[in-house]
Amino acid sequence: MGTLESLLVALDTLRTHKMRSFLTMLGVIIGVMAVVVMVALIEGARTSVVAEFEKLGSDVILVTFDPSDRLRREERGGTVEGLKRMDLEAIRRLPELRAVAAERQLGEKEFIYQGEKVRANLIGVNEDYLLARSLEVESGRFFESSEQEQGAKLLVLGHDTARKLFGKRDAVGQSVLVDGTQAQVIGVLKKRGRGFGENLDEGAYIPLNAALRRWAGDESLTMIMAVPHTREQTPAAMDAIWETLMRLHDNQPVFRVDTLESILSAITRVISLFGGLLGGIAGLALLVGGIGIMNIMLVSVTERTREIGLRKAVGAQKWHILTQFLIESATLATIGGLIGMAVGWGVGEAIEFATKQTSAFGDNGLSFYFPLWAGIGAFLFSASVGVVFGLYPAWRAANLDPIVALRYE
């Protein structure tokens, strides 16, 4: 019996015992479905994270104060309280950088325009903020250097904040009451969307000096973002920033100087580890499915003992019998794997659609991305499960004594 004929016999067996075949394949279907969903969601998360970082630019250097060092700093007798405006000015003078932006988070404030009230995060920023954050102005303009120096009472609104406050009216040129202070809107940013737990479209931006003088009353900064002239200069720029901070703060290592690329690498490593763990758990269902296939193939060997004996009596070799039963078990697992992939794809699309209906997972929901290599891998793995777990029943069938088999009732 050739391979094609063995395959046809296997398919005929599936048709003859439909319910038994389905129950046998169920473990493989569930296992492959779970693997498909897990892999697709993990790959979707990885793709989304990479896309977000590419928007921001992987060469952007982030400078932050590290509060986890507070205890060690106090033990050393240090007095560093965070990033200050003097740090920003010193970093801006470094020749390795083409842009240096800073922000000061002021928390959620109330914005009032003609009786309409909206609450939004108020953030103090300087003129390089657009470049560092890869933001664009939709209407109006951004702050100029002179307005930064003066600490002018000006506002640039995020896309969603402007729509909530003004509707379809033009926001540029209007006066808004911000936390009891009158400010003029000079620009509205293009829609950006949610990313990394924050929505830049729901913010409102004022000149950094105005934020420090009029609202904060101190010189502290939340974060500094630096952009080198070229990506190749990033390591040298990071070293220069670190040396500058150490010189200004008596060599107290209480700051973090990272690039988005290094943060991206750390995040993708965590995602990969998490994906491997979930994939391993989902793979246990495939193991259960394989055991089910082995069990039903042993039953099939028992049921077809006389058939095996008859085939051997007319000249069938051991490898003919072995091949036939291996093909049958592989066919069971492969069809189950294909069904599992189809069901998994449907479940993943349903998850993506459902999460898009809520803002809990961002504007795009949980992304579902199933790469070609994963599909090929799932197909081959399900087939290999059938071969591995069908090996013992096939070996047992191939080694039956033909005389004993022919006498079997």
DOMARKE-422889 format. One line per 5 residues: number of its first residue (from 0); their letters; for each residue x, y, z of N, C-alpha, C. Coordinates in steps of 0.2 Angstrom, whole numbers, plus 5000, padded with zeros to 4 digits. Example, Ala and Ser with C-alpha at 12.3 -4.5 7.8 and 13.67 -1.06 7.14 Angstrom:
BEGIN
0> as> 5066/4972/5039/5062/4978/5039/5066/4984/5039  5064/4989/5035/5068/4995/5036/5064/5000/5039
This chain:
BEGIN
0> mgtle> 5004/4994/5000/5000/5000/5000/5004/5006/5000  5003/5011/4995/5008/5017/4995/5005/5022/5000  5009/5027/5000/5008/5033/5004/5001/5036/5003  5000/5037/4996/4993/5040/4994/4987/5036/4996  4988/5029/4995/4983/5025/4997/4982/5024/5005
5> sllva> 4987/5025/5008/4987/5025/5016/4983/5031/5018  4985/5037/5015/4981/5043/5016/4974/5042/5015  4972/5039/5010/4965/5039/5008/4961/5034/5013  4965/5029/5015/4962/5024/5020/4961/5028/5027  4966/5032/5028/4965/5036/5035/4959/5041/5034
10> ldtlr> 4958/5044/5029/4953/5049/5028/4946/5045/5028  4946/5039/5025/4940/5035/5025/4938/5032/5033  4944/5031/5036/4943/5029/5044/4940/5035/5047  4942/5041/5046/4939/5047/5049/4932/5048/5047  4930/5047/5041/4923/5047/5039/4919/5042/5042
15> thkmr> 4921/5036/5043/4918/5030/5046/4916/5032/5053  4921/5034/5057/4920/5035/5064/4921/5043/5066  4916/5047/5063/4916/5054/5064/4916/5056/5071  4912/5054/5075/4912/5057/5082/4918/5055/5086  4921/5049/5085/4927/5046/5088/4933/5050/5086
20> sfltm> 4933/5052/5079/4938/5055/5076/4938/5063/5079  4932/5065/5079/4932/5072/5082/4934/5073/5089  4932/5068/5093/4934/5068/5100/4942/5067/5101  4944/5063/5096/4952/5062/5097/4955/5068/5095  4953/5072/5090/4956/5078/5087/4955/5084/5092
25> lgvii> 4950/5083/5097/4948/5089/5101/4954/5092/5105  4958/5087/5107/4964/5090/5111/4969/5093/5107  4970/5091/5101/4975/5094/5096/4972/5101/5094  4965/5101/5093/4962/5107/5091/4963/5113/5096  4961/5111/5102/4962/5116/5108/4969/5118/5109
30> gvmav> 4973/5113/5109/4981/5115/5110/4983/5119/5104  4982/5118/5098/4984/5122/5092/4981/5129/5093  4974/5129/5094/4970/5135/5095/4974/5140/5101  4975/5137/5106/4978/5141/5112/4985/5143/5110  4989/5139/5106/4996/5142/5104/4995/5147/5099
35> vvmva> 4990/5147/5094/4989/5152/5089/4987/5158/5093  4982/5158/5097/4980/5164/5101/4986/5167/5105  4989/5163/5108/4995/5166/5112/5000/5169/5108  5003/5165/5103/5008/5168/5099/5006/5174/5095  4999/5174/5093/4997/5180/5089/4996/5186/5093
40> liega> 4994/5185/5099/4993/5191/5104/5000/5194/5106  5005/5189/5107/5011/5191/5109/5015/5195/5104  5014/5192/5098/5018/5195/5092/5014/5202/5090  5008/5202/5091/5004/5208/5090/5006/5214/5095  5007/5212/5102/5010/5216/5107/5017/5219/5105
45> rtsvv> 5021/5214/5102/5028/5216/5101/5028/5221/5095  5024/5220/5090/5023/5224/5084/5021/5231/5086  5016/5231/5090/5013/5238/5092/5018/5242/5096  5022/5238/5101/5027/5242/5104/5032/5245/5100  5035/5240/5095/5040/5243/5090/5037/5249/5086
50> aefek> 5031/5248/5084/5028/5254/5080/5028/5260/5084  5026/5260/5091/5026/5266/5095/5033/5269/5096  5038/5264/5097/5044/5267/5098/5047/5270/5091  5045/5267/5086/5048/5270/5079/5045/5277/5078  5038/5278/5081/5035/5285/5080/5040/5290/5084
55> lgsdv> 5042/5288/5090/5045/5292/5094/5053/5293/5092  5055/5288/5089/5062/5288/5087/5067/5285/5092  5070/5280/5090/5074/5275/5094/5080/5279/5097  5082/5285/5094/5088/5288/5096/5087/5293/5101  5081/5294/5103/5079/5299/5108/5082/5297/5115
60> ilvtf> 5086/5301/5118/5089/5300/5125/5084/5302/5130  5082/5298/5135/5078/5300/5141/5082/5301/5147  5082/5307/5150/5085/5308/5156/5080/5309/5162  5080/5305/5167/5075/5305/5172/5079/5305/5179  5076/5307/5184/5078/5306/5191/5076/5299/5194
65> dpsdr> 5080/5296/5197/5079/5289/5199/5077/5289/5206  5070/5289/5208/5068/5289/5215/5070/5283/5219  5072/5277/5216/5074/5271/5219/5080/5272/5223  5084/5277/5221/5090/5278/5224/5090/5283/5230  5084/5285/5232/5083/5289/5238/5086/5287/5244
70> lrree> 5085/5281/5246/5088/5278/5252/5096/5278/5252  5099/5276/5246/5106/5276/5246/5109/5283/5246  5105/5287/5243/5107/5294/5242/5107/5297/5249  5102/5296/5253/5102/5299/5260/5107/5296/5264  5109/5289/5263/5114/5286/5267/5121/5289/5265
75> rggtv> 5122/5292/5259/5128/5295/5257/5128/5302/5259  5122/5305/5262/5122/5312/5264/5121/5316/5258  5118/5314/5252/5117/5318/5246/5111/5322/5247  5110/5328/5243/5105/5332/5243/5101/5333/5237  5103/5329/5232/5100/5330/5225/5092/5328/5226
80> eglkr> 5088/5333/5223/5081/5332/5224/5077/5331/5217  5081/5330/5212/5078/5329/5205/5081/5333/5200  5079/5332/5194/5081/5336/5188/5079/5344/5189  5084/5348/5188/5082/5355/5188/5083/5359/5182  5081/5365/5182/5082/5369/5176/5089/5370/5174
85> mdlea> 5093/5370/5179/5100/5371/5177/5103/5365/5174  5100/5359/5175/5103/5353/5172/5101/5354/5164  5095/5356/5163/5092/5357/5156/5097/5362/5152  5099/5367/5155/5103/5372/5152/5110/5369/5151  5113/5366/5155/5119/5363/5154/5119/5358/5149
90> irrlp> 5114/5353/5149/5114/5348/5143/5112/5351/5137  5109/5357/5136/5108/5360/5130/5114/5363/5127  5119/5364/5131/5125/5367/5128/5130/5362/5125  5128/5355/5126/5132/5350/5123/5132/5350/5116  5138/5350/5113/5138/5350/5105/5136/5343/5102
95> elrav> 5135/5338/5106/5133/5331/5103/5125/5331/5101  5122/5336/5104/5114/5336/5103/5112/5341/5099  5107/5340/5095/5103/5345/5090/5097/5347/5093  5094/5344/5098/5088/5346/5101/5088/5343/5108  5086/5348/5113/5085/5345/5120/5078/5348/5122
100> aaerq> 5073/5344/5124/5067/5346/5127/5066/5344/5134  5062/5347/5137/5060/5346/5144/5053/5346/5145  5050/5343/5150/5043/5343/5152/5043/5343/5160  5037/5347/5162/5036/5347/5169/5028/5345/5170  5027/5340/5172/5020/5338/5173/5017/5342/5179
105> lgeke> 5011/5345/5178/5008/5349/5183/5001/5346/5185  5000/5340/5183/4994/5336/5185/4987/5339/5181  4982/5336/5183/4975/5337/5179/4973/5344/5182  4971/5348/5177/4968/5355/5178/4961/5356/5175  4958/5361/5177/4951/5362/5174/4952/5368/5169
110> fiyqg> 4949/5367/5163/4950/5372/5158/4942/5374/5156  4941/5380/5156/4934/5383/5155/4934/5388/5149  4930/5387/5145/4929/5391/5139/4921/5392/5138  4919/5398/5139/4912/5400/5138/4907/5395/5142  4909/5394/5148/4904/5389/5152/4906/5382/5151
115> ekvra> 4910/5380/5146/4912/5373/5144/4918/5371/5149  4917/5366/5152/4923/5364/5157/4925/5357/5155  4932/5357/5154/4936/5351/5153/4941/5350/5157  4943/5344/5160/4949/5342/5164/4954/5339/5159  4960/5341/5160/4965/5338/5156/4972/5339/5159
120> nligv> 4977/5335/5157/4984/5336/5160/4987/5342/5158  4990/5346/5162/4993/5352/5160/5001/5351/5161  5004/5352/5155/5012/5350/5155/5015/5356/5152  5021/5358/5156/5025/5363/5154/5031/5360/5149  5032/5363/5143/5037/5361/5139/5041/5366/5136
125> nedyl> 5046/5365/5133/5050/5370/5129/5049/5369/5122  5053/5373/5118/5051/5374/5110/5054/5367/5107  5058/5363/5109/5060/5357/5106/5056/5351/5107  5051/5352/5111/5046/5346/5113/5043/5343/5107  5041/5347/5102/5038/5343/5096/5043/5339/5093
130> larsl> 5049/5341/5092/5054/5336/5089/5055/5330/5093  5056/5331/5099/5058/5325/5103/5052/5320/5104  5046/5323/5104/5040/5318/5104/5037/5316/5098  5040/5319/5092/5037/5317/5086/5030/5319/5085  5029/5325/5087/5022/5328/5087/5022/5333/5081
135> evesg> 5016/5335/5079/5015/5340/5073/5009/5344/5075  5009/5350/5073/5004/5355/5074/4999/5355/5068  4993/5354/5070/4987/5354/5065/4985/5361/5063  4984/5365/5068/4982/5372/5067/4986/5377/5071  4987/5383/5069/4991/5388/5073/4998/5386/5073
140> rffes> 5002/5387/5079/5009/5386/5079/5011/5384/5086  5017/5382/5087/5020/5380/5094/5023/5386/5097  5026/5386/5103/5029/5391/5107/5036/5393/5103  5037/5399/5103/5044/5402/5101/5049/5403/5107  5055/5403/5105/5060/5404/5111/5059/5410/5115
145> seqeq> 5057/5416/5112/5055/5422/5116/5050/5421/5121  5045/5418/5118/5039/5416/5123/5041/5412/5128  5045/5407/5127/5048/5403/5133/5051/5407/5138  5056/5412/5136/5059/5416/5140/5055/5420/5144  5050/5423/5141/5045/5427/5145/5040/5424/5149
150> gakll> 5040/5417/5148/5035/5413/5152/5028/5416/5151  5026/5417/5144/5020/5419/5142/5014/5414/5144  5008/5417/5145/5002/5413/5146/4999/5411/5140  5002/5406/5137/5000/5403/5130/4998/5396/5131  4994/5393/5127/4992/5386/5127/4992/5383/5120
155> vlghd> 4995/5377/5120/4994/5373/5114/4990/5366/5116  4985/5365/5113/4980/5360/5115/4981/5353/5112  4981/5348/5115/4980/5341/5112/4974/5341/5108  4974/5336/5103/4968/5336/5098/4962/5335/5102  4961/5330/5106/4955/5328/5110/4953/5334/5114
160> tarkl> 4958/5337/5118/4956/5342/5122/4953/5348/5119  4956/5350/5113/4953/5355/5109/4946/5353/5107  4944/5347/5104/4938/5345/5102/4933/5345/5108  4935/5343/5114/4930/5343/5119/4928/5350/5121  4933/5355/5121/4932/5361/5124/4929/5366/5119
165> fgkrd> 4931/5365/5112/4928/5370/5107/4924/5367/5102  4923/5360/5102/4919/5357/5097/4922/5358/5090  4918/5360/5085/4921/5361/5078/4923/5368/5077  4923/5372/5082/4925/5379/5082/4933/5379/5082  4935/5385/5079/4943/5386/5079/4945/5388/5086
170> avgqs> 4950/5384/5088/4952/5385/5095/4957/5391/5095  4961/5392/5090/4967/5396/5089/4964/5403/5090  4968/5407/5095/4966/5414/5096/4961/5415/5102  4958/5409/5104/4953/5410/5110/4957/5410/5117  4953/5413/5121/4956/5413/5128/4952/5408/5133
175> vlvdg> 4956/5405/5136/4954/5399/5141/4956/5401/5148  4951/5399/5152/4953/5400/5160/4956/5393/5162  4962/5393/5164/4966/5387/5166/4967/5388/5173  4964/5384/5177/4965/5384/5185/4965/5391/5187  4960/5395/5185/4960/5402/5187/4964/5407/5184
180> tqaqv> 4968/5405/5179/4973/5409/5175/4970/5410/5168  4970/5416/5165/4968/5417/5158/4974/5415/5154  4973/5411/5149/4978/5409/5144/4975/5409/5137  4980/5411/5132/4977/5411/5125/4980/5405/5121  4975/5402/5117/4977/5396/5113/4980/5398/5107
185> igvlk> 4986/5396/5106/4990/5398/5099/4990/5392/5095  4989/5386/5097/4989/5380/5092/4986/5374/5095  4984/5369/5090/4981/5363/5091/4986/5358/5088  4987/5352/5092/4991/5347/5089/4987/5342/5085  4991/5339/5080/4987/5333/5076/4986/5327/5081
190> krgrg> 4981/5323/5079/4979/5318/5083/4985/5313/5083  4987/5310/5089/4992/5305/5089/4990/5299/5092  4985/5298/5096/4983/5292/5099/4986/5290/5106  4984/5285/5108/4986/5283/5115/4993/5278/5114  4997/5279/5118/5003/5275/5118/5007/5275/5125
195> fgenl> 5009/5269/5127/5013/5268/5133/5009/5271/5139  5003/5270/5140/4999/5272/5145/4997/5279/5146  4998/5283/5141/4996/5290/5141/4993/5292/5134  4989/5297/5134/4986/5299/5128/4988/5307/5127  4993/5308/5123/4995/5315/5121/4990/5319/5119
200> degay> 4985/5316/5116/4979/5320/5113/4975/5323/5118  4975/5321/5124/4971/5323/5130/4975/5328/5134  4981/5330/5132/4985/5335/5136/4984/5342/5134  4987/5347/5138/4987/5354/5136/4994/5356/5138  4997/5360/5134/5004/5362/5135/5005/5370/5135
205> iplna> 5010/5371/5140/5011/5378/5141/5019/5379/5141  5021/5385/5140/5029/5386/5140/5032/5384/5147  5037/5381/5146/5041/5378/5152/5042/5383/5158  5044/5389/5156/5045/5394/5161/5039/5396/5165  5033/5397/5161/5027/5399/5164/5025/5393/5169
210> alrrw> 5026/5387/5167/5024/5381/5171/5028/5381/5178  5035/5383/5177/5039/5383/5183/5037/5389/5188  5036/5395/5185/5035/5401/5188/5028/5402/5191  5023/5401/5187/5017/5403/5188/5013/5397/5192  5014/5391/5190/5010/5385/5193/5014/5381/5198
215> agdes> 5021/5379/5196/5024/5375/5201/5028/5378/5206  5030/5384/5205/5034/5388/5210/5041/5385/5212  5044/5381/5207/5050/5378/5209/5054/5377/5202  5060/5374/5202/5064/5373/5196/5064/5366/5194  5060/5362/5197/5060/5354/5195/5057/5353/5189
220> ltmim> 5061/5348/5186/5058/5345/5179/5056/5338/5180  5051/5336/5176/5049/5329/5176/5054/5324/5172  5056/5327/5166/5060/5323/5162/5063/5327/5157  5069/5325/5154/5073/5329/5149/5074/5324/5143  5072/5326/5137/5073/5322/5131/5078/5325/5127
225> avpht> 5083/5321/5125/5089/5324/5120/5089/5320/5114  5090/5324/5108/5091/5320/5102/5098/5322/5099  5102/5317/5098/5108/5318/5095/5108/5320/5087  5113/5322/5085/5113/5324/5078/5112/5318/5073  5115/5312/5075/5114/5306/5071/5114/5300/5076
230> reqtp> 5111/5295/5074/5110/5289/5078/5117/5286/5080  5122/5287/5076/5129/5284/5078/5132/5288/5084  5130/5294/5085/5132/5299/5090/5129/5297/5097  5124/5293/5097/5120/5292/5103/5124/5290/5109  5128/5285/5108/5132/5283/5114/5137/5289/5117
235> aamda> 5140/5292/5112/5144/5298/5114/5140/5303/5118  5134/5304/5115/5129/5309/5118/5127/5307/5125  5126/5301/5126/5124/5298/5132/5129/5299/5138  5135/5298/5135/5141/5299/5140/5142/5306/5142  5141/5310/5137/5142/5318/5138/5136/5320/5143
240> iwetl> 5130/5318/5142/5125/5320/5147/5126/5317/5154  5129/5311/5155/5130/5308/5161/5136/5312/5165  5141/5313/5161/5146/5317/5164/5144/5324/5166  5140/5327/5162/5137/5334/5164/5133/5333/5171  5129/5328/5171/5125/5327/5177/5129/5326/5183
245> mrlhd> 5134/5322/5182/5139/5320/5188/5143/5326/5190  5145/5330/5186/5149/5336/5187/5144/5341/5191  5138/5342/5189/5133/5346/5193/5131/5344/5199  5131/5337/5201/5128/5335/5207/5133/5330/5211  5139/5332/5211/5145/5329/5215/5145/5322/5214
250> nqpvf> 5145/5319/5208/5146/5312/5206/5141/5308/5210  5135/5310/5211/5130/5306/5214/5125/5303/5208  5126/5296/5208/5123/5293/5202/5115/5292/5203  5111/5297/5204/5104/5297/5205/5100/5298/5199  5103/5298/5193/5099/5299/5187/5099/5293/5183
255> rvdtl> 5095/5292/5178/5095/5287/5173/5095/5290/5166  5100/5288/5162/5101/5291/5155/5100/5284/5151  5094/5284/5147/5093/5278/5143/5090/5281/5136  5091/5276/5131/5088/5278/5125/5082/5274/5124  5077/5276/5120/5071/5272/5119/5073/5265/5116
260> esils> 5078/5265/5112/5080/5258/5109/5082/5253/5115  5086/5255/5120/5087/5251/5125/5081/5249/5129  5076/5254/5130/5070/5252/5134/5066/5247/5129  5066/5248/5123/5062/5244/5118/5065/5237/5119  5072/5236/5119/5075/5230/5120/5073/5226/5126
265> aitrv> 5073/5230/5132/5071/5227/5138/5063/5225/5138  5059/5229/5135/5052/5227/5134/5051/5221/5130  5054/5221/5124/5053/5215/5120/5056/5209/5123  5061/5209/5127/5064/5203/5131/5058/5201/5135  5055/5205/5139/5050/5203/5144/5044/5200/5140
270> islfg> 5042/5203/5134/5037/5200/5130/5038/5193/5128  5045/5192/5125/5047/5186/5123/5047/5181/5128  5049/5183/5134/5049/5178/5140/5042/5176/5142  5037/5181/5142/5030/5180/5144/5027/5176/5139  5029/5177/5132/5026/5173/5127/5028/5166/5127
275> gllgg> 5035/5165/5129/5037/5158/5129/5034/5154/5135  5032/5158/5140/5029/5154/5146/5022/5153/5144  5018/5157/5141/5011/5156/5139/5011/5151/5134  5016/5151/5129/5016/5146/5124/5017/5139/5127  5022/5138/5132/5023/5132/5135/5017/5129/5138
280> iagla> 5013/5134/5142/5007/5132/5145/5002/5129/5140  5001/5133/5134/4996/5131/5129/4998/5125/5126  5005/5123/5125/5008/5117/5122/5006/5111/5126  5004/5112/5133/5002/5106/5137/4996/5103/5134  4991/5107/5131/4985/5105/5128/4987/5100/5122
285> llvgg> 4992/5102/5119/4994/5098/5113/4997/5091/5116  5000/5091/5121/5002/5085/5124/4996/5080/5126  4991/5083/5129/4985/5079/5130/4982/5077/5124  4982/5081/5119/4979/5079/5112/4983/5073/5110  4990/5073/5110/4994/5068/5108/4992/5061/5112
290> igimn> 4991/5062/5118/4990/5056/5122/4983/5053/5120  4978/5057/5118/4972/5055/5115/4973/5051/5109  4977/5054/5104/4978/5051/5098/4981/5044/5099  4986/5043/5104/4989/5037/5105/4984/5032/5108  4980/5034/5112/4974/5030/5115/4970/5027/5109
295> imlvs> 4967/5032/5105/4963/5029/5100/4966/5025/5095  4973/5026/5093/4976/5022/5088/4977/5015/5091  4978/5014/5098/4979/5008/5101/4972/5004/5100  4967/5008/5101/4960/5005/5100/4959/5002/5093  4962/5007/5088/4961/5005/5081/4965/4999/5080
300> vtert> 4971/4998/5083/4975/4992/5081/4972/4986/5084  4968/4986/5090/4965/4981/5092/4959/4979/5088  4955/4984/5085/4949/4983/5081/4951/4980/5074  4957/4981/5072/4959/4979/5065/4964/4974/5065  4965/4970/5071/4970/4965/5071/4969/4960/5066
305> reigl> 4963/4957/5064/4962/4952/5059/4964/4955/5052  4963/4962/5051/4965/4965/5045/4972/4965/5044  4976/4967/5050/4983/4967/5050/4986/4960/5048  4983/4955/5051/4985/4948/5050/4984/4946/5043  4978/4948/5040/4977/4946/5033/4982/4949/5028
310> rkavg> 4984/4956/5030/4988/4959/5025/4995/4956/5026  4997/4954/5032/5004/4951/5032/5004/4944/5029  4998/4941/5029/4998/4934/5026/4999/4935/5018  4997/4940/5015/4997/4941/5008/5004/4945/5006  5008/4946/5011/5015/4948/5009/5016/4955/5012
315> aqkwh> 5012/4958/5016/5014/4965/5018/5020/4965/5023  5024/4969/5022/5030/4970/5027/5028/4974/5033  5033/4973/5038/5032/4977/5044/5031/4985/5043  5036/4987/5038/5036/4994/5037/5030/4997/5034  5026/4992/5030/5020/4994/5027/5015/4995/5032
320> iltqf> 5014/4991/5037/5010/4992/5042/5011/4998/5046  5018/4999/5048/5020/5004/5052/5018/5011/5049  5020/5011/5042/5019/5017/5038/5011/5019/5038  5007/5014/5037/5000/5015/5037/4997/5018/5043  4999/5016/5049/4996/5018/5055/4999/5025/5057
325> liesa> 5006/5026/5055/5009/5033/5056/5005/5038/5052  5004/5036/5046/5000/5041/5042/4993/5043/5045  4990/5037/5047/4983/5038/5050/4983/5043/5056  4988/5042/5061/4989/5046/5067/4991/5053/5065  4995/5054/5060/4998/5060/5058/4992/5064/5054
330> tlati> 4988/5060/5051/4982/5064/5047/4977/5066/5053  4976/5062/5058/4971/5065/5063/4974/5071/5066  4981/5071/5068/4983/5077/5071/4984/5083/5066  4985/5082/5060/4986/5087/5055/4979/5091/5054  4974/5087/5053/4967/5090/5052/4965/5093/5058
335> gglig> 4967/5090/5064/4965/5094/5070/4969/5100/5071  4975/5100/5069/4979/5106/5069/4977/5112/5064  4974/5110/5058/4972/5115/5054/4965/5118/5056  4961/5114/5059/4955/5116/5062/4956/5121/5068  4961/5119/5072/4964/5123/5078/4966/5130/5076
340> mavgw> 4970/5130/5070/4972/5136/5068/4967/5141/5065  4962/5138/5062/4956/5142/5060/4952/5145/5066  4951/5140/5071/4947/5143/5077/4951/5148/5080  4958/5147/5081/4962/5151/5085/4962/5158/5081  4962/5158/5074/4962/5164/5071/4956/5168/5072
345> gvgea> 4950/5164/5072/4944/5168/5073/4943/5170/5080  4946/5167/5085/4946/5169/5092/4950/5175/5093  4956/5175/5090/4960/5181/5090/4957/5187/5087  4954/5186/5081/4951/5192/5078/4945/5195/5082  4941/5190/5086/4936/5192/5090/4939/5196/5096
350> iefat> 4944/5194/5099/4948/5197/5104/4950/5205/5102  4953/5205/5096/4955/5212/5094/4949/5216/5093  4943/5214/5090/4937/5218/5089/4934/5220/5095  4934/5215/5100/4931/5217/5107/4935/5222/5111  4942/5221/5110/4946/5226/5114/4946/5233/5111
355> kqtsa> 4945/5233/5104/4944/5240/5101/4938/5244/5103  4933/5240/5106/4927/5244/5108/4928/5247/5115  4933/5246/5118/4935/5249/5125/4941/5253/5124  4942/5258/5128/4949/5262/5128/4954/5259/5133  4952/5253/5137/4956/5250/5142/4963/5248/5139
360> fgdng> 4963/5246/5132/4969/5243/5129/4971/5248/5123  4969/5255/5124/4972/5259/5119/4967/5260/5113  4968/5264/5108/4964/5265/5103/4963/5259/5098  4969/5255/5097/4969/5250/5093/4968/5243/5096  4966/5243/5103/4964/5237/5106/4971/5232/5107
365> lsfyf> 4969/5226/5108/4975/5221/5108/4976/5219/5101  4982/5220/5098/4983/5219/5091/4984/5211/5090  4981/5208/5085/4982/5201/5083/4986/5201/5077  4992/5197/5078/4996/5197/5072/4999/5190/5072  4997/5186/5067/4999/5179/5067/5004/5178/5061
370> plwag> 5011/5178/5062/5015/5178/5056/5015/5171/5053  5018/5171/5046/5018/5165/5042/5022/5159/5046  5028/5161/5049/5032/5156/5052/5028/5153/5058  5024/5156/5061/5020/5153/5066/5015/5148/5064  5012/5150/5058/5007/5145/5055/5010/5139/5052
375> igafl> 5016/5140/5049/5020/5134/5047/5022/5130/5053  5025/5133/5058/5027/5129/5064/5021/5126/5067  5015/5129/5068/5009/5125/5071/5007/5119/5067  5008/5120/5060/5006/5114/5056/5011/5109/5057  5017/5110/5056/5022/5105/5057/5022/5102/5064
380> fsasv> 5021/5106/5069/5021/5103/5076/5015/5099/5077  5009/5100/5075/5003/5096/5076/5004/5090/5072  5007/5090/5066/5009/5084/5062/5014/5079/5066  5019/5083/5069/5024/5079/5073/5021/5076/5079  5016/5079/5082/5013/5076/5088/5009/5069/5086
385> gvvfg> 5006/5069/5080/5003/5063/5077/5008/5058/5076  5014/5060/5073/5019/5055/5072/5022/5052/5078  5024/5056/5083/5027/5054/5089/5022/5050/5093  5016/5052/5094/5011/5048/5098/5008/5042/5095  5009/5042/5088/5006/5036/5084/5012/5031/5083
390> lypaw> 5018/5033/5085/5023/5028/5084/5023/5021/5088  5021/5022/5094/5020/5015/5098/5014/5011/5095  5008/5014/5094/5003/5010/5091/5005/5007/5085  5008/5011/5080/5011/5008/5074/5016/5003/5075  5020/5003/5079/5025/4998/5080/5022/4992/5083
395> raanl> 5017/4993/5087/5013/4987/5090/5010/4983/5084  5007/4987/5080/5003/4984/5074/5008/4980/5070  5014/4984/5068/5018/4981/5064/5021/4974/5066  5021/4973/5073/5025/4967/5076/5020/4962/5078  5014/4963/5076/5009/4957/5077/5011/4951/5074
400> dpiva> 5010/4945/5077/5011/4939/5074/5005/4938/5069  5006/4937/5062/5001/4936/5058/4996/4930/5059  4999/4924/5062/4995/4918/5063/4990/4920/5069  4993/4923/5074/4989/4925/5080/4984/4930/5078  4986/4935/5074/4981/4940/5072/4975/4937/5068
405> lrye> 4977/4932/5063/4971/4929/5060/4966/4926/5064  4968/4923/5070/4964/4919/5074/4960/4924/5079  4962/4930/5079/4959/4935/5084/4952/4936/5082  4948/4936/5087/4940/4937/5087/4939/4944/5089
